[in-house]
């Protein structure tokens, strides 16, 4: 029983590290060649210096590749029973958090996907935000996972991870707590099939969304990512992402923050 719990914890730890803005040493060498998703609107040749591709131990990697679609510079994502993400480290104090703008186009949803269940928690599109905070408030389970993450990566788990997702059935505005840990929560910004094959553009208030999801004020924003995964449902899915952009003072801070 103890051994099984440890195996489960290691797997969960790897998942949470992948959903954070923290480095995964095993995959640190895998960087995108010409990433067209950017926190700051920069020249194409500079985007890849900030965004990196991170894989999950034991998982096939989702393919991310820059493309031109419908007159837009986009990042194409294709997942075949796979899970990985593109992410960027930032350091934005809570007092400077403002809004985030992002867009995506989804041709088809995975019929079996259900973000509220452990076995089918896949999503064709996700925007991932990782936050710092007081880890002394972690439950015993989350504290153990954070310690494992520190051993595996040299960094603790993020205090909280907030995702924007497209859900098959739950209405927009719903908050879905991860079945694996309460430190990952998802806000549904799109639901159902009505807007498939259309570009959907969003502007969200980071602070308000965090408070809605976690019931408290956010800490510093330490990471931003995009993620398309189909490893749980063992299916194939694809999507396209437009640029991810911060607004207000956070934009200037993201521009000035050195990437490590």
Phi and psi in degrees as a GROMACS rama.xvg file:
@    title "Ramachandran Plot"
@    xaxis  label "Phi"
@    yaxis  label "Psi"
@TYPE xy
-64.1321  -40.963  UNK-2
-63.4447  -43.7636  UNK-3
-61.9885  -39.8525  UNK-4
-64.2986  -38.1339  UNK-5
-67.7966  -40.701  UNK-6
-61.7605  -43.8511  UNK-7
-60.9591  -42.708  UNK-8
-64.5527  -41.3543  UNK-9
-62.9364  -42.9182  UNK-10
-62.6101  -43.3692  UNK-11
-66.0184  -39.5686  UNK-12
-58.106  -45.6599  UNK-13
-61.6738  -39.9475  UNK-14
-63.2586  -45.215  UNK-15
-68.8987  -36.9564  UNK-16
-61.6859  -40.5323  UNK-17
-64.8939  -28.9209  UNK-18
-88.4794  5.94552  UNK-19
-105.998  -175.841  UNK-20
-99.918  18.6593  UNK-21
-98.8622  156.311  UNK-22
-76.6073  141.825  UNK-23
-106.993  107.359  UNK-24
-61.1576  -34.6063  UNK-25
-62.6405  -33.7926  UNK-26
-108.677  7.54438  UNK-27
-61.6777  -23.5464  UNK-28
-78.9802  -11.6587  UNK-29
-88.8821  100.219  UNK-30
-116.28  150.947  UNK-31
-72.5465  145.854  UNK-32
-77.0111  -33.9818  UNK-33
-160.226  69.9601  UNK-34
-68.5384  131.625  UNK-35
-105.472  15.3533  UNK-36
-108.963  128.822  UNK-37
-142.827  138.7  UNK-38
-66.5899  -36.3113  UNK-39
-115.661  136.881  UNK-40
-71.5445  101.456  UNK-41
-121.564  174.722  UNK-42
-65.0081  143.85  UNK-43
-52.1147  -37.4228  UNK-44
-69.0668  -14.8582  UNK-45
-97.937  -12.9697  UNK-46
-64.3593  -36.8646  UNK-47
-67.4705  -18.0101  UNK-48
-72.1323  -21.0315  UNK-49
-100.036  -36.8419  UNK-50
-98.9624  138.098  UNK-51
-131.11  152.93  UNK-52
-92.3263  129.285  UNK-53
-124.389  129.377  UNK-54
-100.966  162.28  UNK-55
-103.151  135.067  UNK-56
-54.9354  130.349  UNK-57
81.9713  2.53746  UNK-58
-116.12  144.676  UNK-59
-68.8957  147.986  UNK-60
-90.3744  139.326  UNK-61
-68.2741  143.574  UNK-62
-89.7019  122.087  UNK-63
-115.573  128.507  UNK-64
-146.733  137.711  UNK-65
-66.5415  145.9  UNK-66
-153.509  171.561  UNK-67
-120.645  120.695  UNK-68
-140.689  129.356  UNK-69
53.4064  37.5774  UNK-70
76.2069  12.6375  UNK-71
-118.332  146.999  UNK-72
-82.3223  122.511  UNK-73
-134.82  168.68  UNK-74
-111.101  116.815  UNK-75
-85.2354  134.768  UNK-76
-122.629  130.65  UNK-77
-132.759  117.965  UNK-78
-113.611  129.2  UNK-79
-126.372  93.2491  UNK-80
50.9791  43.7313  UNK-81
-134.761  168.089  UNK-82
-157.474  123.201  UNK-83
-165.472  175.776  UNK-84
-146.487  166.044  UNK-85
-104.037  136.636  UNK-86
-149.116  161.266  UNK-87
-136.928  136.366  UNK-88
-81.1622  137.765  UNK-89
-138.384  173.602  UNK-90
-144.71  88.9294  UNK-91
-113.637  111.538  UNK-92
-56.9673  149.737  UNK-93
-56.2493  -35.7721  UNK-94
-66.5582  -18.0276  UNK-95
-104.833  4.73145  UNK-96
-68.8607  135.81  UNK-97
-131.055  -111.087  UNK-98
-120.206  161.306  UNK-99
-127.04  136.617  UNK-100
-114.359  136.795  UNK-101
-155.594  166.137  UNK-102
-149.292  156.674  UNK-103
-156.525  161.04  UNK-104
-131.809  127.316  UNK-105
-123.155  121.941  UNK-106
-80.8568  -30.0303  UNK-107
-160.256  144.403  UNK-108
-93.0346  157.251  UNK-109
-81.5275  119.497  UNK-110
-60.4941  -34.4328  UNK-111
-87.5831  -10.6212  UNK-112
-67.4007  137.085  UNK-113
-147.731  106.667  UNK-114
-67.0015  -10.9222  UNK-115
-94.3235  -5.64557  UNK-116
-113.831  148.28  UNK-117
-65.6179  -42.4571  UNK-118
-80.0927  -18.3963  UNK-119
-127.353  23.6493  UNK-120
-80.2532  63.7389  UNK-121
-106.473  159.913  UNK-122
-149.506  133.529  UNK-123
-65.6299  -32.638  UNK-124
-139.936  142.075  UNK-125
-147.311  139.79  UNK-126
-107.225  126.504  UNK-127
-114.815  125.989  UNK-128
-119.939  128.772  UNK-129
-111.203  139.746  UNK-130
-126.961  147.969  UNK-131
-85.4313  168.413  UNK-132
173.609  -173.116  UNK-133
-83.9412  97.8808  UNK-134
-71.7057  -10.6938  UNK-135
-66.8294  -13.9012  UNK-136
-87.7708  -2.1779  UNK-137
-60.9891  147.589  UNK-138
-68.5246  169.184  UNK-139
-58.6933  -41.0532  UNK-140
-62.9663  -48.2364  UNK-141
-68.5958  -32.8178  UNK-142
-63.942  -39.975  UNK-143
-63.3956  -43.6838  UNK-144
-63.928  -37.7659  UNK-145
-65.7844  -39.7417  UNK-146
-63.784  -41.5634  UNK-147
-63.2718  -40.4492  UNK-148
-62.3484  -39.0497  UNK-149
-64.2605  -40.0898  UNK-150
-66.0984  -41.4695  UNK-151
-76.4128  -33.6855  UNK-152
-124.383  -10.6811  UNK-153
84.2588  1.96971  UNK-154
-136.661  147.719  UNK-155
-75.0685  170.274  UNK-156
-65.9256  152.543  UNK-157
-62.0519  151.644  UNK-158
-62.9022  -37.6095  UNK-159
-153.381  148.752  UNK-160
-127.756  124.613  UNK-161
-113.004  132.606  UNK-162
-122.265  143.315  UNK-163
-102.197  128.889  UNK-164
-136.33  164.149  UNK-165
-107.716  119.374  UNK-166
-106.628  146.874  UNK-167
-63.4082  -40.1746  UNK-168
-133.338  -30.8912  UNK-169
-72.476  141.324  UNK-170
-70.3797  153.872  UNK-171
-57.6905  137.934  UNK-172
99.8974  -14.45  UNK-173
-67.5031  147.649  UNK-174
-110.901  126.144  UNK-175
-113.229  119.057  UNK-176
-82.6124  138.068  UNK-177
-61.3206  141.185  UNK-178
-73.7996  -10.9572  UNK-179
-94.7122  -37.0799  UNK-180
-159.751  144.551  UNK-181
-77.8667  0.792085  UNK-182
-88.0967  1.19868  UNK-183
-120.988  121.594  UNK-184
-134.209  146.7  UNK-185
-122.372  133.389  UNK-186
-105.181  125.553  UNK-187
-77.8293  118.944  UNK-188
-107.164  -12.4912  UNK-189
-147.627  143.972  UNK-190
-141.158  144.23  UNK-191
75.2584  -166.547  UNK-192
-104.276  -3.01682  UNK-193
-57.8824  -37.4333  UNK-194
-105.502  18.9314  UNK-195
-62.5227  148.192  UNK-196
66.5681  16.0703  UNK-197
-119.75  146.334  UNK-198
-72.9624  126.951  UNK-199
-113.696  121.61  UNK-200
-109.976  134.944  UNK-201
-130.368  151.528  UNK-202
-136.441  118.489  UNK-203
-120.916  146.654  UNK-204
-86.8486  108.543  UNK-205
-60.8212  -47.4204  UNK-206
-62.2219  -46.4546  UNK-207
-63.5969  -40.205  UNK-208
-68.1705  -39.5017  UNK-209
-63.1909  -45.9665  UNK-210
-63.0108  -36.4496  UNK-211
-65.4466  -41.7996  UNK-212
-76.2372  -39.752  UNK-213
-110.903  -10.4678  UNK-214
72.8726  22.4814  UNK-215
-155.456  168.793  UNK-216
-73.6475  148.106  UNK-217
-77.5017  158.387  UNK-218
-91.5402  -162.402  UNK-219
-65.924  144.07  UNK-220
-82.5835  123.322  UNK-221
-117.351  -6.30718  UNK-222
-163.79  149.311  UNK-223
-133.804  138.342  UNK-224
-148.692  166.21  UNK-225
-122.038  145.879  UNK-226
-149.491  128.216  UNK-227
-122.941  124.076  UNK-228
-140.68  145.93  UNK-229
-144.005  23.0849  UNK-230
-70.9517  -31.7761  UNK-231
-75.5272  -42.9627  UNK-232
-82.6868  -10.8828  UNK-233
57.2397  45.8232  UNK-234
-125.285  -175.377  UNK-235
-118.084  137.575  UNK-236
-148.689  158.577  UNK-237
-145.914  158.236  UNK-238
-161.959  169.699  UNK-239
-130.447  136.579  UNK-240
-112.653  138.595  UNK-241
-89.9278  -178.175  UNK-242
-59.2296  147.768  UNK-243
-107.267  123.093  UNK-244
-132.401  132.744  UNK-245
-87.7032  155.477  UNK-246
-119.789  167.717  UNK-247
70.9288  -152.38  UNK-248
-63.9303  -28.9002  UNK-249
-59.0084  -32.7205  UNK-250
-62.92  -45.9939  UNK-251
-64.9104  -38.4381  UNK-252
-66.8281  -40.3201  UNK-253
-63.5146  -35.941  UNK-254
-65.832  -38.9616  UNK-255
-87.5492  -18.8921  UNK-256
-70.6079  121.575  UNK-257
-65.2289  139.387  UNK-258
-89.5948  136.917  UNK-259
